[in-house]
């Protein structure tokens, strides 16, 4: 059986999942870490910048196994 090592770099499903997780993180951290609108924007930007590549690597790894 040949492993599937082809993963789309841009995926709407993965983007929605990262956005959902960033929204949950924002909701749970509101009032402690996130106190202003600028904090919220920064939190979501960092969550997306870190989360999307991590989920892409996870998709690649699960495609290999």
Secondary structure by P-SEA (a helix, b strand, c coil): cccccccccccaaaaaaaaaaaaaaaaaacccccccaaaaaaaaaaaaaaaaaaaaaaaaaaaac
